[in-house]
């Protein structure tokens, strides 16, 4: 992508602090439940997991031990190669603000969003867990912890040209840990913590197995960079990338204030700033340009570009107690349960808590002292993090080992439909697959078609428009995406805009009727349910279709339709037809039925889309937990796109333009949806 020839509209980077808070229907291959391993390989379920069957949440806190918390002067870690990493250390202090002498457990956060910004948030107490965004967290520090915040390589005041989450950056994580272990204030017990990017760095650091690391607390972290985030279904998630890449790059060059506050290091900071600006041409624009051009290894999952950046690849290497906090509509909705699953056979203690909301809202909901209590499901994260680190960094017996393994927000459950439920494992141990068939009369039934039935069509919309360039000053990346399929008024838009889209609520964000009407989606739904239906886990839509062009996609929405016709979103799926091949050895089965297909998304695995030729396209529908009430209907809506979730690379867009796909539902081509259903009695 050329630096100066792309047309652009300036993209306003606002609310930065908020963002920081931010194949076929397979025959039975197994007789028992199996679980996904590394990015999808199979591990046997752990029978010992039921040991936590009677666990329950309990409120936890304790008194402050020190009257104040102070931040030491800015320091730099000099790495083996001579590059430097900026670090801010905050320590317990006496009533006069003097650092308390002695050695303490430390909690390390490593961020691409500036340690000085995290420090500012901490100073103004913007959040309840400023440690999780790299700030001076007085709640934790006054209770005997030291906070260590590091600008990752290529960001903030640290050296390097950014290549977000790449191998060089990850190597620097290890050097930051080694630096902590040499400090006189460190007692040998290190925790890793953080939200979003900082949660990802925590997991990637824990995978390096430094013996000083004793526990991890990761909030809304990514697992599989390609399948879960940027390459959903083999398309490109332009909506998320257009927000995130400009955010990280713009923050990395905002160093004018830093130079004035730290004049001793002005030369160092200025030199680092020039490197961050140079990264526009060395990494940011080439990465976007290569992806939009459909280049192998960027638009596909060939090579190691995406796998290097995927904590799921080596999550099984983590051997210390790890707490994962996720969101029900998070951008990492798919990955958070999979991370837990990778840990459960390797880590003595591991917890998964799914709170309601998209990325930003999940973080806010997780820290809300009033909404999060044992009465409503789980305590706020600041208390959970304190309890976690008290147990595993300070050796206090505070009950962290006996907390519930898995606690999820269940849509539609409890008072006003907002309630958590705990269980011993994920996927839910009581889940059983149930297949529903898409019928020619637009019904959704458990009975398969036995006679020819009418087929129906969906049409490719106008492609989304995306531009990337640099600002007039030449210091920052700018981006703009225009969605042309109505998905900017849907739950997907809220999800893939990091929750920013939900800050000004619209009815269409919580009611799928608007987007499904705009897309002229095919709507199949059950008769009113005669009893409650509890869905918990990943879902799979097996769609028989043909196309008029040589490229096509299918988008899936699952809704809970109430007696007034309002359609509450449950989950979505998106799949490129040319990437329809499934690796059965890495897919998930429950009782022999595939419920989560694993697509290789490589160039070699692509299959031709032959105009007019029917093909089965298995669609991974991201996991969810929802209770659909008696009298409501279950709906699946099928359309040709969900641009908020993924757009075509340019070569594929040219092939897809004007395509019309036919969706089949006859005995030889029975389109269907597989749901993981759990007995209603499992909700207590």
N, C-alpha and C positions, 0 to 999 in steps of 0.2 A: 504494500500500500504506500503510495507516494505521500511524502510529508506535506506537500504544498499544493497538490492538484485536486484533492477531494473537496467538493462543495460541503459546507457545514453551516449549521445553526448552532450558536453557542449553547452549550448545555450548562445550566445553572447548578452548581454543586452547593445545594443548600441542606440545612439540618444535618451537618456532619456529625455532630454529637449523637443525634438520634440513630444514625446509621451504625455508629460504632457499637451502640447497644444491640447496639444491634448485634415345513415343519409340521405340524399338525397337532391335533388333540392327542397327546401322547398316551399310549397304553401304560399300564402300571409298571413302573420300574423298581418300586420299593413297596414293601408291605407296611412299613412303619414311618412315622414322621422323621424327616431328616432336615438338617439345617445347612444354610449356606456357609462356606468357608471363605478363604481369601478371594475377594471380589466375586465370589460365587461358587467356589469349589465346595464339596460336601464334607461336613463333619457329622459324626453321630451326636445325637442329643445327649446331654449330660444327665444321667439319672440322679446325681447328687443334688441337682438344682432344687428338688422338692423339699430340701432340708429347711428352706425358708418359708414353708407353707403358711405358718401362723404369724409371720412378721407383721408389724403394724407401725405406722408413723407415730412419733412422739415429739412434742415440742422440745426444743433444746436451745439453751443459751447459758451464758455465765457472765459474771461481773468482770469489769475491766481490771487489769492488773497494773496499768501504768496510766498516768494522767494525761499524757500527750503523745503525739506522734510527729516526728520531724523528718524532713528529707535532706540527705547529705548533698554536698555540692556535686554537680555533674562530673561523671567520670567516663573514661573510655577504656574498653578492653582491647588490648593489642593482640591480634590473632597471630598464629604462626607465620602466615604469609604477609604480615605487616599491616593488613587492613584493620580498621578500628570500628568498634561497636559502641554506641552511646548507651550509657546505663545510669539510671536514677535509683538510689537505694533509700528506702524510708524505714525508720527504726523507732522502737519505743523510746520515750523521753520522760524526764521527770517534770515536775510542775513548772520549772523554769525553762523548759525546752531543751535541756541538755540531754544528748543521747545517753541511754542507760548502758553501762558497761556490762560485758558478758556475752555469751554465745546463745543464739536463738535459732529455732527452725526458720527456714526461709521459704517463701513462695515466689517462684519465677514466672513472669509473664513476658512473652516475646511478641512484639506487635509490628505491623506495617502501617499503623495509624498514629504514630508519634507518641513517644513517652511523655513529652511535655504537654500534649493535649490531654492525655490520660491524667496527668498530674493536675491540670487545671480543673478537670471534672471532679477529681477528688477534693480539691480545695473548696469547691463550691457545693460539694455533697450533692451533685446532680443525680447520682444513682445510689442505690443501696449497696452495691457491690463494686466499688471503684477498683478494687484489686483485679476484678475480672476484665477491666479495660486498661489495665496497666497504671492505675492511679494510686495515690496515697490513701489507702483504705484504713481509716482510723478505727473502724469497728474491729478489724483483725489485728492491726498493729498494737492497739492498746491492750489486746488480750495475749500479747507475747509472741507476735510474729514479725519477721522482717520481710518487706516487700521489695523485690528486685525487678525492675522493668527495663527491658532492652529493646532498642530499635533494631529490627532485623536488618541483615545485610541488604544494602540498596534502598534503605528507607530512612526518613527522619534525619537525624544528625549522624547516622552511621555511614561509613564508606560504601562504595559499590554501586554498580548499575543493576537496578532491580530486575529480577526474573522470578516473579512471585512464586514462593514455595519450591523453588528449584533446588538442585543438588548442592550448589555452593551455599545457598542460604541455610539449608538443613545442616551442612557441616558446621556452620557457624553456631547453630544451636548447641552443639556439643561443646564448643569452646566457651560459650557463655556459662554452661553448667560447670565446667572445669574451673572457670574464674571464681564462681561462687564458692566452690569447695576450698579455695585457698584463702578466703577472707577470715579475719580474726573474729568477726561477729557471728560466724556460721557454726552451728553445733553438729553438723553432719547429716541432718534430716531435711531434705528438699522436697517441696511440693511443686507441682506444675499446674497452672490454672489459667483460664481465660475464656473469653466469649468470642464466638465466630472465628476469625482468623487466629486469634490468640488461643482458642480451643484447639484449632488444627495444629498450631505449632507445639502445643502441649503434648498432643498425641504423637506427633512425629519425633519429638524429643524423647518421650518415654520409650519409643521403639528402639532407641540407641542403647538402652539398658545401662546407663551409668548407675553404679551402686548407690550413689548419694540420693537418687530419686526414690522416694518412698510412697508417693501417692499422686493421683491426678484428679482434677475437677475440671471437666470440659463442658462448656455450655454452647449449645447449637453449633457443633463442629461438622465439617464435611467428612465424608468417607471416601466415595469414589468420584473423583473430579469429573470424569466423562459421563458415566451413566446417571449419576445423581444430580449433576449440576449443569455443565456447559454443553453436553452433547446428548441431551435427553432424547431417546428414541432414534438417535442418529441424525438429529437436526441440531441447530446451534441456538443456545439460549442468549439471544441478543439483548433481551430486556434486562436480564441480570448483569451481563457483562458490560452493557452500556452505562450502568450505574457504578459498578464495582471497580473496573479498571481506571476510569477517570478519577474516582475517589482516591484510590491508593496512590496513584501517580501524583495527583494534585497535592495531597497531604505531604508527600515526600519532599516537595520543593518549597514548602512554606517555612523557610528558615530565617527570614529577616528578624523576627522577634527573638528567635533563639540566639542569633549572633549578638543582639543587643543585651540580652540577659546573661550571656556567657562570653564576654569579650575576650577572655583568656584563650578560648577555643575558636575564635572567629575565623581564623585561617582554615582550621580543620573543617568547620561547618560549611564554609563557603566552597571548599574543594569538594566536599561530599555533595553539596547542592548541584554543582556542575555535572557530577556523575549521574545524579538522578534525572537531570534534564536530558543528558545524552541517552538515557535508557528509552526515551520516546522512540528514537530511531533504531536502537539496538535490540529492543525487545517488545515494547508495547504495540506499536503500529505493525511491525512484522507479524506478531502473533495474531492480531486481529485480521490483517490482510491475508495471511496464509489460510486462516480458518474460513473466511468468507470466499476465498478463491477455491475452496474445496480440496486443499492440499492434503495428501496422505500424511497421517500422523498429527494433524491439527484438527481437520474436520472429521477424521476417523480416529480410532483407538489403536492404530498401529504404533510400534515403537514404544518409547518410554516417556514421552512428553507428559501424558496424563497420568500414567501409572506412578511416576516419580512423585507426583503431587497428590497421591491418594493414600491417606492413612490406612485404609482398609487393606492395602497390599501387605503391610507388615504388622497389622494390629495385633496379631497373635503373638508377636514378640514382646508385648507389654506384659509384665509379670507382677505389677504392683496394683493395689486397690485403685479402681478407676470408677468415677461417677460421671455418667453421661446425662446431660439435660437437653432435651429436644423440644421441638414445637410441632403441633398437629398440622400446621399449614406452612411449615418452615421450608426454605429453599433446600434444606438438607433432610426433608421429611423421609426420604427413602433410606438415607444412610445411617441415621442415628440408631435405629434398632439393629442394623447390620453390624455396627461397631460394637454394640453390647454383645451381640451374638458371637463375634470373633473373640471377645474377651472371656466369655463365660466358661470355657473349658480350660483356660490358662490362668485366670486370676482368681485368687481365693475369694475376694470380695469385689463385686462389681454391681452397679445399680444403673437402672434406666428410668428416668422420669420424663414423661412427655406432657408438656403444659399446653394450653390452648394458644392458637394464634400463629401468624406469620413471623418472620425472623425478628423484627423489631418488637412486635407485640408479645412474642414468646418470652423475650428477655425481660420486658416490663412486667409481664404476668408472673414470671418466676420469682421476681424480687419483691412483689407486692406483699407487704406485711399483713394487710387486711384480708386480701382475697386468698392468700395461701396460708392455710392453717390445717392442723390435723382434722378439723371438722369438715373441711372442704376437699381434702385430699392429701396435701403435702405442705410442709412449712416453706417459707421463703428461702431463696438460695443463700442469703447471707448466713442464716442459721444452719442450713445444710452443709455449707462449705466449712463453717467453724467446727461443726460436729465431725465432719470427715477428717479434717486436718488435726483436730484434737486427738482423734483416735490413732491416726496413722503417722503423724509427725511428732506428736508429743507423748504418745503412749498412754493416753488417758482412756479408761474403759468407760465410754460414753454411749455405747449401744449402736455404733455405726455398722457393726458387723451383723446386726440382727434387724436392719431395716428391710422393707420389702424389696425383692429383686427388681420388679417391674411395676411401675405405676403410670397409668395413662389417663389423660383427659379423654372421656368418652362423649362424643357429640350426641346430644339428645337424651342423656341420662341424668337423673336427679332433678332437683328443684331448678326450674327454668332451663332445664337441659344442660346444666353446667355442673359436672361432677367427675371426680376421678375414681378409678378402680385399680386395685392392686392384684397382682398375681405372681406366680413363682417363676415365670419364664416368658421369653418371647421367641418364636410365635407362641400364642396362648396354648398351653398344654391341652386344652379341651377343644381346640379348633378342629372342625371337620369340613371337608370341601363340599360345596353344593353348587351344581352347575345349573344355570338358567339359560334358556334358549331364546334368541331373538326371532320372533315369529313374523310372518308376512303380514299379519293383521296388526302389527305394531305392539303386540303383547309380549310380555316377558314371562316365560313359564318354565317349570321344571320338566315339562314333557317335551321331548324332541319332536321336530316335524316328521311326519310319516308319509305325507303327500306333497307334491310340488306346491310351493307357496310363492306369492309375489315378491319380487326383489325391488330394491329402492336405490336411488342414486344420491350422491353428494358431490359438490363441485368445488374445485380449487379456487380460493379467492384471489384477489389481487395481492401480490407479494408485499411483505413488509418493506419499508424503506429504512435504511440504516446508513449513517455517515459517521466517519471518524476523521479528526484532524487535530491540529494544535491551535492554541490560542494565538491571538495577535502578538503577544509577548514572546511566543515560542517556548514557554516554560511548562505548559500543561496540555494534556490530552483532552479533547472535547468529543462528545458523542451525542447522537440523537437517533431514536428509533420511533418510527411511525407504524403502528399496527393497523392493519386494514381488514381484519376479520371479525371485529366486535369483541375480541378477547380483552380489550382494554377496559371492559366493563364486566369483569368476572372475578371470581376468587383467585384465578390464576394470575391475574395482573397484580393483585395484592401480594401473592406469594412471591412472584419473581421480581417485584420491585422492592424486595427486602422489607415489605410491610409499609413502605412509605406511601404507597397507593391507598392504604387503609387509614391514613391519618385524617383524611376528610371523607368520612364514610358515605357510601352510596348503597342504595338498596340492592343494586345489581351485584355487589360484592358478596352478598349473603344469599342471593336468590339467583339460581342459574337460568331462570326463564328468559332473562334479557339476552344473554349471550347465545343461548341455544336458538332463540328466535332469529337473532341477527345472522347466525350461521346457517339457518335453514337446516338444522340438525335433524337427523332421524331419531325419534324418541320412542323407545320401547319401555313399557312399564308393567309391573305386576298388577293384579287386582288388589284391592285393599287388603292388607295383611290381616289374617284372623288371629295372629298372636305377635308379640314383640319379636323382632329379629335383631340379634346382636352380631355385628360384623367386627372382627378383630384380626388384622394381619394384612399381608399383601394379596392383591387380586390379579386376575388375568382375564383379559378379553381375547377370545380366539375368533378373529374376524375373517370370514371368507369374502373375498372381494376381487374385482377385476378393474382395470384402468384403461382409459382411452389413450394415455400417454405412456412414456417409458419411465416415469417417476411419479410416485403418489405417496401420500401419507394418510394415516387414520388417527383421529383424536377421539378420546373417550372421556366422558364425564359420568360420574356416579352420583346420584342425588337421592335425597330423602324427600318425598313429595307429601306434604301434609293435606289435610282434608279441604283446605282452601286453595290448593294448587300451588302453593309456594314450594320451590325446589331448593332445599338446603344442600350446599355442596358437601360431598363426602371425600372424593378423591378424583384424580385425573390420570390419564395415560396418553402417551403420544408415541407413534412408531412410523418410521420410514419403511415402506414396503420392500425396498431393495435391501434393507438390513434385517429381513424377516427370519433369517436362519437362526436356529436356537441350538446352543450347546447343552444337550440334555444332561451331561455329566455335571454341569455347574448350575443347573436350574433347581428350583425348590419344588419338592413334592410333599404333600400331606396325604397320608394313606394311599400313596400310589398315584395321586392326581397332581399334575403340574399346576402350581398356583403362582409361580414367579419365574417367568422365562429369563434366561441369561443369554443375551445377544452379544456376539463377539465384536461387532461394529468395526471390523477390519475390512480393508479393501479386498483381500482374498476371499472373505466370507460373503461378499455381496452376491445377490442373486438378481438376474435380469427381471425386469418388469416388462412382460410381453403384452402389448395391447390386446385386450379382449380375452386374455387367458386368466382363468380363476386361480387364485392363490390364497393360502391361509397365512394370515399375519397375526402372530401372537403378540399381544400388547401388554407390557408390564404396567399395571395400575398401582401407583404408590400406596404403601400400607396406610391403614386408617383404623380407628376404633370408633364405632358409631352404633347407637341403639335406635332402630327404626320402630316407631311405636305401632301398636295394633291400630288398624284403620288407615295408616299411611300407606304409600306405595313406594316401591324401590324402582328407580329409573336408571336406564343407561341411555345416554345421548351420544350419537355417532356423527362426527363431522370430518371435514377434510383437513382441518388445521386447528391449531391453538398457538397462534403466533406469540402470545405472551410467554409460552413455555418453550417454543422452539421455532426457528425459521430455517428456510433452506439456505445452504451455501449457493453462491451465484450459479454454478453449472447445473445444480439440481433444480434451482428455481426455473431456469430456462426450459428444462425438460418437463417440469410440472405445470407450467403456465397453461391454463385452459383445460386441464384434465377434469374428467368426470369419472368418478368411481362408482361401481355398482356393488351394493352390499347384498350378499346372498343369505338365504335362510330356508334351504330345502334339505331333504334327507341326505343327499350326498355332499352338501356344503352347509352344514349347520352352524352358523355363527352363534357364539355363546359367551357367557360370562361365568367365571368360577369365583365363588366367594368363600372365605374362611368363616364359617358360622360357629358361634360358641353358645352353649345353652344360656338362656336368660338367667337361670339360677346362679350362674357364675358371678353376676353383678350383685354385690352385697351392700 
